[in-house]
C-alpha cells in the first residue's frame, strides 16, 4: 500500500521555494527561513494525519508566516546586541531555474529587506503577506493575532513608511548593471573622481562584520567620504582576491573571494544612474550561510 505521505512530501517540496521566500521576507535571513520551513514539515504531517489538508498552499503560508514572525520577535532582541550595523542575510541565487521565475519575483530586493528592518514584526508580516504574497486581511489576521481591521492598519502604516524612504526598490536591471559596472571599474582602478560620480550625494555605506572581522562600526555618509572609504577598502584586495558577480535578491552584486572563500559581498541600491546605498556584508557566519 503506498505511503500517503509520499504525495504530501512531493507537494511540500514543490511549494518549499515559495515558503522559504515567505519566511525570508519576514525574517531577512535565508538560513533562519529555511529552518522555519523545515520545522513546518512535521507539523504538516501531523495536521494531515488528523484530517487531509485540502489547501496546502494556504496552510503552509499561514504556518510558515506565523513561525517566522515568532522567530523575528526573538531575533530582534539579539540584533539589538549585535556588534556594529546588522544587515539582512542576502538571498543568493547563483543560477535560478527559469521554472522558478514566479517565486523569484516574490523575493524582496535587498534595499527593501534593509528598510523592512525598521518595521515592527507585526507591521512587517502584515505588509509582506498582503502586499507581496497577496493574502487577504482575514488570513493575515490569523497569523499576527489581530483583527482584520487592525491588520489593515498595520499594512497601511508599513506602506506609508516604505513610501517615505528615499531609495527606490525597483530599478531596471540593465540600469542596475550599468551602475554596478561603472562602480566596479572605478573602485578597482582607484579612480576616485569616477567613483564619486557613481554615488548619490547622500549615499550611505554600511558594513556588517558582526564583530568577527574588520568592518566600519558606523555607516559612512556622503559621496566623497564614501568614495575614499571604498577606494581604500578595495585597494587592500586588488590582485589578492577573485571578483565575481552573484545574483542577490534578484539583482547582480559583487562577491570577493580569497582562496575560494567568499569573504565580502557588496550590494548596491541604485536610483537613476547612481548608487544610493552600498551595503558590504563581511560577517563570516552570514557569508557561509549564503555561499552554499
N, C-alpha and C positions, 0 to 999 in steps of 0.2 A: 504494500500500500504506500503510495507516495507521501512524503512528508509535506504537510500543508505549509510548513514554514519556508520551504524552498521557494514557492511562489511569492511569499511575503518578502523574503530576502532579496529576490530579483527586483521587486517593485521598490524596495527600500534603496537598493544600490542605484537604481535609475534616478531616484529623487535626491540622492545624497549630495551631488554637487550643488543643487539649488538650496538645500538645507544648510550646507556649510556657508553659503553666501548670506543666508538669512542671519545665521549666528555671527558671522564676521561683521556684517553691517552694524549689528548691535554692540559687539564687543571690541572691534578694532584689533583683534588678534586671531590670526588663522589657526594657530596651534590650539588655542582655547576653543575656537569654533569647532574644530574637528573633534575635540574631546567631548564637547556638548552633544554633537550629533551622534557620536559613538555611544554615549551613555543613554541616548533615547532608544536605541535598538532593543535592549532587553525589556524596556517599558512598553514598547510597541508589541513585542511578542506576548507579554502578559495581558495587555489590553485586548489583543486579537483572540487570545485563548478564551477570554471571558465572553466575547461576542465579536464576530467579524467586523473589522474596521472598514467601513464602506468608503469613506472619503479619506484615503491615505494621505493625500497632499495636505488637506486641511488639518488632519490630526497631527501630522508631523510638524507642520508650520507652527501650530499653537504650542506643541510640546517643546520644540526647539527654542522658540522665542521666549517662552516662559523660563526655561532653564538658563538661557543666555542672559536674560535680564537679572536673574538671581546672581549669576556669576559676576555680572557687571557691577552690581551693588557692592559686593565684597571686594572686587578688584579696585574700585575707586579708593578704598582705604589704603591699599598697597601702593597705588600710584601717587598718592599724596606724600608718601615717604620715599619715593624714587629719587635717586641721586641725579640731579640735572633735569633737563626737559624730558618729558615722556612723549615719544612719538608712537603712533599706531604701527603695528607689525604689518608690513606691506603684503598684498595679495599677489604673489608672483605666479605668472603663467608663462613658462618658457616657450611652449608651443601648444596653445589651446586647440582642442579639437573643434573643427567647424561645426560639428553637430551640437556642440555646447554653446553655440552663439547666443541663444536666448538667455541662458543663465549667466553667461559672461556679461551681457548687457546690464544685468542686475547688480553687478559689482560696483560699489560706490568708488568714485575717484579718490585718489589719495588725499587731495586737498580737502575734499568733503569729509573724509574719515578723520582728518585733523580737527576740523571745525566741529564735528559731532561730539568731540570730547568735552565741549563747553556746555552741552545739554545735560539735563538731569537724566538718570536712567529711564524714567517713565516717559519723558519727552522724546528721548532718542528712540525708544522702542515704538512709541505711537507713530512717530514720523516715518521710521523705516518700514514698518509693516503696512501703513496706509499709503504713503506716497511712493515708496519704491516697489513694494510687492503687491499692492492693490488689495489689501484685506479691508473688509468693511469694519466700521467702528464697533459694532457689537462683538465681532470676533477679537478685535484688538483689546476690547474691554476685558474679555476673559483672560487675556494674557497679563495685563498690568494690574488687574484687580480694581478697576474703576468703572464708573458708569459710562455708557456710550457718549453721553453729553460731555462728561469730564475728559474722555479720551479725545473727543473732537477739539476741545480747548487746548489740550496738551499738544496735539499735532499742529494747531494753528499757531501757538506760541513758538514752537520749534521752527515752523515755516517762516515766520516773521524774523526770527533770529538769524536763520540761514540767509534769508534775502538781504539782510543788512550787512553781510560780510562783503569786504571789498573784492575778494577773489572770485573769479568765475569758475564754476566747477565743470563746465563742459566747453571744450575747445576743439576745433578742427584738428584731426590727427596730423595732417600734413603741416599745419601751423606749429603744433607742438614739436614735431620732429625738426622743423627748421630752426626753432629757437634752441632746442637741445643741441643741434649740430654746431651752431654758432658759439654756444656756451662752451662746449667741449673743446672746440678748436682754439678759442681764446684762452681758456684755462690751461690747456696742455701746452700752448705756445708761449705762455707767460705774457700775453698781450693785455695789459691792464686796461687800456682805453677801450679795446674791443670787448673786454669782459664787462666793463661798466655799461656799455651800450646794450648788452643783453639783459640787463637788470632794470626792473622798475625803480624809480627814485625812492620808493618806500618799501623796497624788498626787505624781507626778513629771512635770515639764515639761522636754522635751528639744528643743533647737533645732539644726538642721543647716543651716549656711550654707556649709560647705565652704571657708571662708576667703575666699570671693569676695564675700560680703555680710555685713552686720552680723547677728550671732546670738550668743546666750549660749554661751560656751565650755564651761560646765559645766551639768549638769542642775540645775533648781530643785526643791527638795523641800518638801512641806507645803502645806496648803490656803491659808493666809493669805499666805505668801510668794509662792506661785504665782499667787494671785488678783491681788496687787499687780503682779507682773511682767506678767501677761496684760493687765490693765486699762491699764497704761502702754503696752504694745505696741499694743493696739487703738486707744487714744486718738490715736496718731500717724496712723492711717489713716482714722478716721471722716470721712466726707464726701469723701475723696480716692480711695477705691477702690470697685470694684464687687464685691459679695459674691455668691457663687453656691454652690449645693450640687452636689457631684460624687460619683459612685459610686466609692469607693476600697476595693478588696479586698472588694467585696460589701456595703459599708455606706456610709451618707452621711457626707461630710466637708465642711469649709468651704474654699472656694477664694477667694483675694483677687486681684483683677486691677487693674493700674494701666495705663491707656491700652491696654486689651485684652490685656495680657501677664500671664500667671499668675505672680505673684511670691511667693505664700505658699500653703501647703496645711496646714490644721490638722486633725489626725486625733485623735479621742477614742477611748480604750479605756474601755468602760462596764461596770461591775459593779453590779447593783442599780439604784439611782437616782442614781448619781454616777459621775464620770469618775475612773478610777484612773491614767490616763496621758493626757498631752496632748503629742502629737508635732507639731512645727512644722517643716515642710520648706521651706527657703528657698534651697538650693543651686541656682543657675541651670541648671546642666547637667542635674540630675535633673528639675527642673520642665519644662525644654524637652523632655526625653525623654517625659514623660507627657502634655504638652499638645500633642497632635498631632491 
